[in-house]
Amino acid sequence: MASVLAAASLIKNPLYQIILLGAVGVVFTASPRPADQSRVWGSFLKLGLAFILISLIYNVLISHTGETILLKIPQWAPIIGGNVTAEAAVFGAVFGLTFLLGMLGFAAFNLQVRAVELVRLLPRAWRSAATVISVTFSFIPATGAAAAEIQEAQLIRGLDYGGGVAGRVKRAGAVLTPLVVTGLEKAITTAESMESRAYGNPAAASVRLEREPWTAGNLVLLGTALAAVSAIVAASVTGWASLGYQPYPVLTAPAFNPLIGFVLCLYAVPAVWPN
C-alpha cells in the first residue's frame, strides 16, 4: 500500500495515472471479499469518484487560466466569472485521480491482507505500531457494517425518506447521527479494552502472537512493490523519465515512457501471483 501511495503522490501524468489505476483496480476486483463488505468498499470508491468531479468543477470555476476556452461565465459573477478552460478541467481531474488512487490502493490492500496477518508479519518490537495499524485497517469495514445495520433498522421501523436526491440526503442525515454515536461507543469500548490489557505499559507482560511466516509469495510481492516504487522514485529524482504533466498554458498530449508504463503494470502482480 505504501508503494502505491508513493507512486500516486509522485505521478501527475494522466496516462501513467490511468495505467496505475487499472493495475490497482485489477487487484481490487480480484480480491476476495465478504458479501457484506462489497457495498462498503463500493461506496468508499464512489466517494473517490465524486472527489474527481468536485475537484474538476472547483478548478474550472476558480482557475480561469488556459487558452482552450470552453465557455465564458459573465464577469459580474463573483469569483467564478471568467473563462472556463479545458486546461483547468484537466488539471482538476488529475488532482482528483491522485486522491482516487490512494483510496483504491487502501481498499485493495485491505482486501488482500487481513489486519491480524499484517500484525503477525511485523517484528515484536513494532507491537504498538501494529496495534494502531490493525485498528486503522478495520475502521472503514466496521463503519460500513454499522451504517448498513442502522439503515436496516430504520427500514424495519418503516422510515421512508422518498427517492431522488432529496431522499438520499435525508437518508444520509438520518444515518449520520446514530453512526457517530455508535462509533464513539465502540471507540470507548476499544480504549477500555486496551487499557485493561495494559497497552503502552512496558512493564506489563505482552501477549505473544504466533508469528506469520514469510512465504515465497510474500517475498515476491514485496520485491515487486519495492522494485516498482524504486524505479518511480529514481525517475522523479534523476529526471530520466517525466512523471509530471502541466496542461497550462496550452493543452498538449502528455509524454509517455513505455518503461514507466511497464513498471506501473507490476502493481497488478498481486492479482495473479498466489499470496
C-alpha positions as CSV (number, residue, x, y, z in Angstrom):
1,M,0.0,0.0,0.0
2,A,2.9,2.4,0.9
3,S,4.3,1.7,-2.6
4,V,1.0,2.6,-4.3
5,L,0.6,5.8,-2.2
6,A,4.2,6.8,-3.0
7,A,3.6,6.2,-6.7
8,A,0.3,8.1,-6.7
9,S,1.8,11.1,-4.9
10,L,4.7,11.3,-7.4
11,I,2.9,10.7,-10.6
12,K,0.9,13.6,-12.1
13,N,0.9,12.3,-15.7
14,P,-2.7,11.3,-16.5
15,L,-1.6,8.4,-18.8
16,Y,0.5,6.9,-16.0
17,Q,-2.3,7.5,-13.5
18,I,-4.7,5.6,-15.7
19,I,-2.3,2.7,-16.0
20,L,-1.7,2.6,-12.2
21,L,-5.5,2.9,-11.7
22,G,-6.1,-0.1,-14.0
23,A,-3.4,-2.2,-12.3
24,V,-4.6,-1.5,-8.7
25,G,-8.2,-1.9,-9.9
26,V,-7.4,-5.4,-11.2
27,V,-6.1,-6.3,-7.8
28,F,-9.2,-4.8,-6.1
29,T,-11.5,-6.7,-8.4
30,A,-9.7,-10.0,-8.0
31,S,-9.5,-9.7,-4.2
32,P,-11.9,-11.9,-2.2
33,R,-14.3,-10.1,0.0
34,P,-17.2,-10.9,2.3
35,A,-20.6,-10.2,0.8
36,D,-21.3,-7.6,3.5
37,Q,-18.2,-5.6,2.5
38,S,-18.8,-5.3,-1.2
39,R,-21.3,-2.5,-0.7
40,V,-18.9,-0.8,1.8
41,W,-16.0,-0.7,-0.5
42,G,-18.2,0.2,-3.4
43,S,-19.5,3.3,-1.5
44,F,-15.9,4.1,-0.5
45,L,-14.7,4.2,-4.1
46,K,-17.8,6.2,-5.2
47,L,-16.6,8.8,-2.8
48,G,-13.3,8.9,-4.6
49,L,-15.0,9.3,-8.0
50,A,-17.1,12.1,-6.5
51,F,-13.9,13.8,-5.4
52,I,-12.7,13.8,-9.0
53,L,-15.9,15.5,-10.1
54,I,-15.7,18.0,-7.2
55,S,-12.0,18.8,-8.0
56,L,-12.8,19.3,-11.7
57,I,-15.7,21.6,-11.1
58,Y,-13.9,23.6,-8.4
59,N,-10.9,24.1,-10.6
60,V,-12.7,25.2,-13.7
61,L,-14.8,27.7,-11.7
62,I,-11.8,29.1,-9.8
63,S,-8.9,28.9,-12.2
64,H,-9.5,30.8,-15.5
65,T,-6.1,30.1,-16.9
66,G,-5.6,28.4,-20.3
67,E,-6.1,29.1,-23.9
68,T,-8.6,26.4,-24.8
69,I,-11.8,28.2,-23.9
70,L,-14.9,26.0,-23.5
71,L,-17.3,28.7,-22.4
72,K,-17.4,32.1,-20.7
73,I,-19.1,33.0,-17.4
74,P,-20.2,36.6,-17.1
75,Q,-17.7,38.8,-15.3
76,W,-20.3,40.1,-12.9
77,A,-20.4,36.7,-11.2
78,P,-18.0,36.9,-8.2
79,I,-15.0,34.6,-8.2
80,I,-16.4,32.2,-10.9
81,G,-16.7,34.9,-13.6
82,G,-14.3,34.4,-16.5
83,N,-13.2,31.7,-19.0
84,V,-13.9,28.0,-18.4
85,T,-10.9,26.3,-20.0
86,A,-10.1,22.7,-20.9
87,E,-6.7,23.1,-19.2
88,A,-8.3,23.9,-15.8
89,A,-10.6,20.8,-16.2
90,V,-7.7,18.5,-16.9
91,F,-5.7,19.9,-14.0
92,G,-8.6,19.3,-11.7
93,A,-9.2,15.8,-12.9
94,V,-5.5,14.9,-12.5
95,F,-5.6,16.1,-8.9
96,G,-8.8,14.1,-8.2
97,L,-7.2,11.0,-9.8
98,T,-4.4,11.2,-7.2
99,F,-6.9,11.1,-4.4
100,L,-8.8,8.2,-6.0
101,L,-5.6,6.2,-6.5
102,G,-4.8,6.5,-2.8
103,M,-8.3,5.3,-1.8
104,L,-8.2,2.4,-4.3
105,G,-4.8,1.3,-3.0
106,F,-6.0,1.4,0.6
107,A,-9.1,-0.7,-0.4
108,A,-7.2,-3.3,-2.4
109,F,-4.6,-3.7,0.4
110,N,-7.3,-4.0,3.0
111,L,-8.9,-6.8,1.0
112,Q,-5.7,-8.6,0.2
113,V,-4.2,-8.6,3.7
114,R,-6.1,-9.1,6.9
115,A,-5.1,-6.9,9.8
116,V,-4.2,-9.9,12.0
117,E,-1.9,-11.3,9.3
118,L,-0.2,-7.9,9.0
119,V,0.4,-7.8,12.7
120,R,1.9,-11.2,12.8
121,L,4.3,-10.4,9.9
122,L,5.7,-7.4,11.7
123,P,8.5,-7.8,14.3
124,R,7.6,-7.9,18.0
125,A,9.4,-4.6,18.5
126,W,6.7,-2.9,16.4
127,R,3.8,-4.3,18.6
128,S,2.4,-0.9,19.4
129,A,2.5,0.3,15.8
130,A,1.0,-3.0,14.7
131,T,-2.0,-2.5,17.1
132,V,-2.6,1.0,15.7
133,I,-2.4,-0.4,12.1
134,S,-4.9,-3.1,12.8
135,V,-7.4,-0.6,14.3
136,T,-6.9,1.7,11.3
137,F,-7.5,-1.0,8.8
138,S,-10.6,-2.2,10.5
139,F,-12.1,1.3,10.7
140,I,-13.8,1.5,7.3
141,P,-15.2,-2.0,7.2
142,A,-16.6,-1.6,10.7
143,T,-18.1,1.8,9.9
144,G,-19.7,0.5,6.8
145,A,-21.1,-2.5,8.6
146,A,-22.5,-0.2,11.3
147,A,-24.1,2.0,8.7
148,A,-25.7,-0.9,7.0
149,E,-27.2,-2.1,10.3
150,I,-28.6,1.3,11.0
151,Q,-30.2,1.5,7.6
152,E,-31.8,-1.9,8.0
153,A,-33.1,-1.0,11.5
154,Q,-34.6,2.2,10.0
155,L,-36.3,0.3,7.2
156,I,-37.7,-2.2,9.7
157,R,-39.2,0.7,11.6
158,G,-40.9,1.9,8.4
159,L,-38.8,5.1,7.9
160,D,-39.1,6.2,4.3
161,Y,-37.4,9.4,3.1
162,G,-38.6,9.1,-0.5
163,G,-36.5,8.9,-3.7
164,G,-34.4,11.3,-5.6
165,V,-31.5,13.4,-4.4
166,A,-33.5,14.9,-1.6
167,G,-34.4,11.5,-0.3
168,R,-30.8,10.4,-0.4
169,V,-29.7,13.5,1.5
170,K,-32.3,12.9,4.2
171,R,-31.4,9.2,4.5
172,A,-27.7,10.1,4.9
173,G,-28.5,12.6,7.6
174,A,-30.7,10.1,9.4
175,V,-27.8,7.6,9.4
176,L,-25.0,10.0,10.3
177,T,-26.1,10.8,13.8
178,P,-26.5,7.2,15.1
179,L,-23.4,6.3,13.2
180,V,-21.3,8.9,15.0
181,V,-22.8,7.8,18.4
182,T,-22.1,4.1,17.6
183,G,-18.5,5.0,16.5
184,L,-17.9,6.8,19.8
185,E,-19.3,3.9,21.8
186,K,-17.0,1.5,20.0
187,A,-14.0,3.8,20.5
188,I,-14.6,3.9,24.2
189,T,-15.0,0.2,24.4
190,T,-11.8,-0.3,22.4
191,A,-9.9,2.1,24.7
192,E,-11.2,0.4,27.8
193,S,-10.2,-3.0,26.4
194,M,-6.7,-1.7,25.5
195,E,-6.3,-0.2,29.0
196,S,-7.4,-3.4,30.7
197,R,-4.6,-5.2,28.8
198,A,-2.0,-2.6,29.9
199,Y,-1.5,-1.3,26.4
200,G,1.5,1.0,26.3
201,N,2.9,-0.1,29.6
202,P,6.4,-1.5,29.0
203,A,6.4,-3.2,32.4
204,A,3.3,-5.3,31.6
205,A,3.7,-8.7,30.1
206,S,2.9,-8.7,26.5
207,V,0.8,-11.2,24.7
208,R,2.9,-13.4,22.4
209,L,1.3,-13.6,19.0
210,E,2.2,-16.5,16.7
211,R,4.5,-15.1,14.0
212,E,3.2,-15.5,10.5
213,P,6.0,-17.0,8.3
214,W,7.1,-15.1,5.2
215,T,6.3,-17.3,2.2
216,A,7.9,-17.2,-1.2
217,G,4.7,-15.4,-2.5
218,N,5.1,-12.7,0.2
219,L,8.7,-12.1,-0.7
220,V,8.0,-11.9,-4.5
221,L,5.2,-9.4,-3.9
222,L,7.4,-7.3,-1.6
223,G,10.2,-7.4,-4.0
224,T,7.9,-6.4,-6.9
225,A,6.5,-3.4,-4.9
226,L,10.0,-2.3,-3.9
227,A,11.3,-2.5,-7.4
228,A,8.3,-0.6,-8.8
229,V,8.5,2.2,-6.3
230,S,12.3,2.4,-6.5
231,A,12.1,2.9,-10.3
232,I,9.4,5.6,-9.9
233,V,11.4,7.4,-7.2
234,A,14.5,7.2,-9.3
235,A,12.7,8.7,-12.3
236,S,11.4,11.5,-10.1
237,V,14.8,12.3,-8.6
238,T,17.0,11.9,-11.6
239,G,14.5,13.0,-14.2
240,W,15.3,10.2,-16.6
241,A,11.5,9.9,-17.2
242,S,9.0,12.7,-16.7
243,L,6.3,11.8,-14.2
244,G,4.6,15.2,-14.2
245,Y,2.3,16.9,-16.5
246,Q,1.5,20.6,-16.9
247,P,-1.6,21.4,-19.0
248,Y,-1.1,25.1,-18.8
249,P,-1.0,27.4,-20.8
250,V,-2.0,25.2,-23.8
251,L,-3.4,21.7,-23.5
252,T,-0.9,19.2,-25.0
253,A,-0.6,15.4,-25.1
254,P,1.3,14.1,-22.0
255,A,4.7,12.4,-22.5
256,F,4.8,8.6,-22.3
257,N,7.7,6.3,-21.5
258,P,7.0,2.6,-22.1
259,L,9.4,1.5,-19.4
260,I,7.4,3.5,-16.8
261,G,4.2,2.0,-18.1
262,F,5.6,-1.5,-17.7
263,V,6.8,-0.7,-14.1
264,L,3.3,0.5,-13.2
265,C,1.8,-2.7,-14.6
266,L,3.8,-4.6,-11.9
267,Y,1.3,-3.3,-9.4
268,A,-1.2,-5.8,-10.8
269,V,1.0,-8.8,-9.8
270,P,-0.9,-9.5,-6.5
271,A,-4.0,-10.3,-8.7
272,V,-2.2,-13.2,-10.4
273,W,0.5,-14.3,-8.0
274,P,-0.5,-16.7,-5.2
275,N,0.0,-14.9,-1.9
